[in-house]
């Protein structure tokens, strides 16, 4: 959204102010897609972080949490086929992109390697 505002819209405004001949370029407002991904409280990445902090969570619990919290939100898709395969879709400005939840939780955990944890725990200061 910042890119659209500061690059595209501001350039178009500047062209108008300077009287430069140009053709209008329409660009989509994708704030709802950004909210779906980032918004605190219900964004996909927020849900993933919550899952990674809770004990005993898996990719399946992550997927189920997504389906429960995001079904019906603009730009989110989880049809019967996707739910069965633990996938979901996000309608980005260029169209639908499907994601598989396999590996999401493990890849997002910010755990130190056991050796590093042991070293820190054995230090005295």
C-alpha positions as CSV (number, residue, x, y, z in Angstrom):
1,X,0.0,0.0,0.0
2,X,2.8,2.4,0.8
3,X,4.4,1.6,-2.6
4,X,1.2,2.4,-4.4
5,X,0.7,5.7,-2.5
6,X,4.2,7.0,-2.6
7,X,5.3,5.9,-6.0
8,X,2.3,5.6,-8.3
9,X,-0.2,8.1,-6.8
10,X,2.4,10.8,-6.0
11,X,4.0,10.5,-9.4
12,X,0.7,10.9,-11.1
13,X,-0.1,14.0,-8.9
14,X,3.3,15.4,-9.8
15,X,2.8,14.9,-13.5
16,X,-0.5,16.8,-13.2
17,X,1.1,19.7,-11.3
18,X,3.9,20.0,-13.8
19,X,1.5,19.7,-16.8
20,X,3.2,16.6,-18.2
21,X,1.1,14.6,-20.6
22,X,0.4,11.1,-19.3
23,X,-2.1,8.3,-19.3
24,X,-3.8,7.5,-16.0
25,X,-2.7,4.2,-14.5
26,X,-5.2,2.6,-12.3
27,X,-3.9,0.5,-9.5
28,X,-5.9,-1.7,-7.0
29,X,-6.3,-0.8,-3.4
30,X,-5.1,-4.0,-1.8
31,X,-5.3,-2.9,1.9
32,X,-7.8,-5.7,2.6
33,X,-5.2,-8.2,1.4
34,X,-2.6,-6.7,3.5
35,X,-4.9,-6.7,6.5
36,X,-5.7,-10.4,5.9
37,X,-1.9,-11.1,6.1
38,X,-0.6,-8.7,8.7
39,X,-3.5,-7.2,10.8
40,X,-3.0,-7.6,14.5
41,X,-5.8,-9.8,16.0
42,X,-6.8,-11.8,12.9
43,X,-4.0,-11.6,10.2
44,X,-2.6,-14.9,9.0
45,X,0.9,-14.1,10.4
46,X,-0.6,-13.0,13.7
47,X,-2.5,-16.4,13.9
48,X,0.7,-18.2,13.0
49,X,2.7,-16.4,15.8
50,X,0.0,-17.3,18.3
51,X,0.1,-20.9,17.2
52,X,3.9,-21.0,17.6
53,X,3.7,-19.6,21.1
54,X,1.2,-22.2,22.3
55,X,2.4,-25.6,23.3
56,X,1.4,-28.7,21.3
57,X,0.4,-26.8,18.1
58,X,0.8,-28.3,14.7
59,X,0.2,-27.3,11.1
60,X,-3.2,-28.9,11.4
61,X,-4.2,-26.7,14.4
62,X,-2.8,-23.7,12.5
63,X,-5.0,-24.5,9.5
64,X,-8.0,-25.1,11.6
65,X,-7.5,-21.8,13.4
66,X,-7.2,-20.0,10.0
67,X,-10.5,-21.6,8.8
68,X,-12.3,-20.7,12.0
69,X,-11.1,-17.1,12.2
70,X,-10.8,-16.1,8.5
71,X,-13.7,-17.9,6.7
72,X,-15.8,-15.1,5.3
73,X,-13.1,-12.5,5.3
74,X,-12.5,-10.6,2.0
75,X,-9.7,-12.2,0.0
76,X,-9.6,-15.4,2.0
77,X,-10.6,-18.7,0.5
78,X,-10.9,-22.2,2.0
79,X,-13.1,-24.4,0.0
80,X,-13.8,-28.1,0.6
81,X,-10.8,-29.2,-1.4
82,X,-8.5,-26.8,0.2
83,X,-9.6,-27.7,3.8
84,X,-9.2,-31.4,3.0
85,X,-5.6,-30.7,1.9
86,X,-4.9,-28.2,4.7
87,X,-4.5,-25.4,2.2
88,X,-6.0,-21.9,1.9
89,X,-6.1,-19.2,-0.7
90,X,-5.4,-15.5,-0.7
91,X,-6.7,-13.3,-3.5
92,X,-3.8,-10.9,-4.1
93,X,-4.0,-8.1,-6.6
94,X,-2.9,-10.5,-9.4
95,X,-5.3,-13.3,-8.5
96,X,-5.7,-16.3,-6.2
97,X,-2.6,-17.8,-4.6
98,X,-2.9,-21.0,-2.7
99,X,-0.8,-21.9,0.2
100,X,-0.2,-25.3,1.9
101,X,0.1,-25.1,5.7
102,X,2.5,-28.1,5.9
103,X,5.7,-26.8,7.5
104,X,4.3,-23.3,8.5
105,X,4.4,-23.8,12.3
106,X,7.9,-25.5,12.4
107,X,9.4,-22.9,10.0
108,X,8.0,-20.0,12.1
109,X,9.2,-21.2,15.5
110,X,12.1,-19.1,16.7
111,X,13.7,-21.8,18.8
112,X,17.4,-21.8,19.4
113,X,19.3,-25.0,18.6
114,X,19.6,-27.2,21.7
115,X,23.3,-26.7,21.9
116,X,22.9,-22.9,22.0
117,X,20.2,-23.2,24.7
118,X,22.4,-25.5,26.8
119,X,25.3,-23.1,26.5
120,X,23.2,-20.1,27.6
121,X,21.7,-22.1,30.5
122,X,25.2,-23.1,31.7
123,X,26.6,-19.6,31.7
124,X,26.9,-17.8,35.0
125,X,26.6,-14.2,34.0
